[in-house]
Amino acid sequence: MGKLADRAKEKSPYITLNIGEETPVLIYKSWKETTDNFGNDTFRYFFDLQTENGIVTKQLDNRSQSFAMAMDEIDFGTKVVIKREPKLDHDGEPLENKSIWTVRKA
């Protein structure tokens, strides 16, 4: 990405990842139940990201039960990394445009 695109992504309040990408280290702040832009019930997770220009709060809407269960094991204030991984079929082959979100402590 160019400098402008990098800065725009940094300032955006949303976590966006392509399949195979992961976030920089984030600090898990909180979560809440909400409705997404399509009217679906979802969980919204909040994180702080330390940048060269200060702290930016990021959010991620995710309806996945497995992601919620993983996040439930993490205490607020913990440093984490979120990754968007390809979803695999029964033969271990990636499904086109399908992914799962995972989280791990940093």
C-alpha positions in Angstrom: 0.0 0.0 0.0 1.0 3.6 -0.5 1.4 6.1 2.4 -2.1 7.6 1.9 -3.8 4.1 1.8 -1.8 3.0 4.9 -2.9 6.1 6.8 -6.6 5.7 5.8 -6.6 2.1 6.9 -4.9 3.2 10.2 -7.6 5.8 10.9 -10.5 3.6 10.0 -12.4 2.3 13.0 -13.0 -1.1 11.4 -10.7 -4.1 11.3 -10.6 -5.3 7.7 -8.4 -8.2 6.6 -8.1 -10.2 3.4 -7.9 -14.0 3.7 -4.5 -14.9 5.0 -3.8 -11.5 6.6 -3.5 -10.8 10.3 -3.7 -7.7 12.4 -0.8 -6.0 14.2 -0.9 -6.5 18.0 -4.2 -5.1 19.4 -5.3 -4.6 23.0 -8.7 -6.2 23.7 -11.0 -3.6 25.3 -14.6 -4.9 25.4 -17.5 -6.3 23.4 -21.2 -5.7 23.1 -24.2 -7.2 21.3 -25.5 -5.2 18.4 -27.1 -5.3 15.0 -24.8 -5.2 11.9 -25.5 -3.1 8.8 -27.6 -6.0 7.3 -29.9 -6.2 10.4 -28.3 -9.3 11.8 -27.6 -9.8 15.5 -23.8 -9.8 16.0 -21.1 -9.2 18.6 -19.0 -6.1 18.2 -15.5 -6.4 19.7 -13.4 -3.3 20.5 -9.6 -3.1 20.5 -6.9 -0.4 20.8 -4.1 -0.2 18.3 -0.9 1.7 19.1 0.2 3.6 16.0 2.9 6.2 15.3 0.2 8.8 15.7 -1.2 7.6 19.0 -3.9 5.0 19.9 -6.7 4.2 17.5 -9.8 2.2 18.6 -10.7 -0.5 16.2 -13.9 -2.6 16.0 -14.8 -6.0 14.6 -18.3 -7.3 14.0 -18.4 -11.1 14.1 -21.3 -13.5 14.4 -19.2 -16.6 14.7 -19.9 -18.7 17.8 -16.4 -20.2 17.7 -14.8 -16.7 17.6 -17.0 -15.6 20.5 -15.9 -18.7 22.5 -12.2 -17.9 21.8 -12.7 -14.3 22.8 -14.5 -15.3 26.0 -11.2 -17.0 27.1 -9.3 -13.7 26.8 -9.3 -11.0 29.5 -9.8 -7.4 28.7 -6.5 -5.6 28.4 -4.8 -8.6 26.8 -2.7 -8.2 23.7 -4.0 -10.2 20.8 -3.6 -10.9 17.1 -6.6 -11.6 14.9 -6.2 -13.6 11.7 -8.6 -14.3 8.8 -7.8 -17.8 7.6 -9.2 -19.7 4.6 -12.0 -22.1 5.4 -11.2 -25.6 4.2 -13.4 -28.3 2.8 -13.4 -31.9 4.0 -10.4 -32.6 1.8 -8.4 -29.7 3.2 -8.8 -27.6 0.2 -9.6 -23.8 0.6 -13.2 -22.9 -0.2 -13.3 -19.9 -2.5 -14.1 -16.6 -0.7 -14.8 -18.4 2.6 -12.9 -17.7 5.7 -12.8 -18.1 9.5 -11.5 -15.5 12.0 -9.1 -16.7 14.7 -7.6 -14.9 17.7 -4.5 -15.6 19.7 -2.7 -13.9 22.5 0.3 -11.9 21.4 
